Amino acid sequence: MNPSTMELKKEIQKSLELMRTLRDEVRVNLHLAGMAARDEWREIEPRLAEIEQAASDFSETTRNALADVVKRLSKLRSSLN
């Protein structure tokens, strides 16, 4: 693996860990959430497994998908606090 691929791999793995942490936090807080938060979760949740599978790809597409879902999960988590 060349250096740029190694960096991309590290970045994807770090984002994947963050995504999993955010996912777990959102799941814990969803039972107290309103309908809007639950609707947002229903949109995000199916993408999580897809992104985890795609993460082994180590591509720009994967990095962008992870960045998007991490951003959405962060926003959702903030709305639950």
C-alpha positions in Angstrom: 0.0 0.0 0.0 1.3 3.4 -0.9 1.5 6.2 1.7 -1.6 8.0 0.4 -3.6 4.8 0.6 -2.4 4.2 4.1 -3.5 7.7 5.2 -6.9 7.1 3.5 -7.2 3.8 5.3 -6.4 5.4 8.7 -8.9 8.2 8.1 -11.6 5.8 7.1 -11.0 3.6 10.1 -11.0 6.6 12.5 -14.3 7.8 10.9 -15.8 4.4 11.2 -15.0 4.2 14.9 -16.6 7.6 15.4 -19.7 6.5 13.4 -20.1 3.5 15.6 -19.7 5.5 18.8 -22.3 8.1 17.6 -24.6 5.3 16.5 -24.5 3.7 19.9 -25.1 7.0 21.7 -28.1 7.8 19.4 -29.6 4.4 20.0 -29.4 4.9 23.8 -31.1 8.3 23.6 -33.8 7.5 21.0 -36.3 6.2 23.5 -36.7 9.8 24.9 -36.6 11.4 21.5 -39.4 13.1 19.6 -40.9 11.9 16.3 -38.6 14.1 14.2 -35.5 12.5 15.7 -36.9 9.0 15.2 -37.7 9.8 11.6 -34.1 11.0 11.0 -32.8 7.8 12.6 -34.9 5.7 10.3 -33.3 7.5 7.3 -29.7 7.1 8.7 -29.7 3.7 10.2 -30.0 1.6 7.0 -26.9 3.4 5.6 -24.7 2.5 8.5 -24.3 -1.2 7.6 -23.8 -0.3 4.0 -21.0 2.1 4.9 -19.4 -0.4 7.2 -19.2 -2.9 4.4 -17.9 -0.3 1.9 -15.2 0.9 4.4 -12.9 -1.9 3.3 -12.9 -0.2 -0.1 -10.6 2.7 1.2 -11.8 5.0 -1.5 -12.8 8.7 -1.7 -16.4 7.6 -2.2 -16.2 5.8 1.1 -14.6 8.7 2.9 -17.3 11.1 1.6 -20.1 8.7 2.6 -18.6 8.3 6.1 -18.2 12.1 6.5 -21.8 12.6 5.5 -23.2 10.0 7.9 -20.9 11.1 10.8 -22.1 14.7 10.3 -25.8 13.6 10.3 -25.3 11.3 13.4 -23.5 14.2 15.2 -26.4 16.5 14.5 -28.9 13.9 15.6 -27.0 13.2 18.8 -26.9 16.9 19.5 -30.6 17.2 19.1 -31.2 14.4 21.6 -29.2 16.1 24.4 
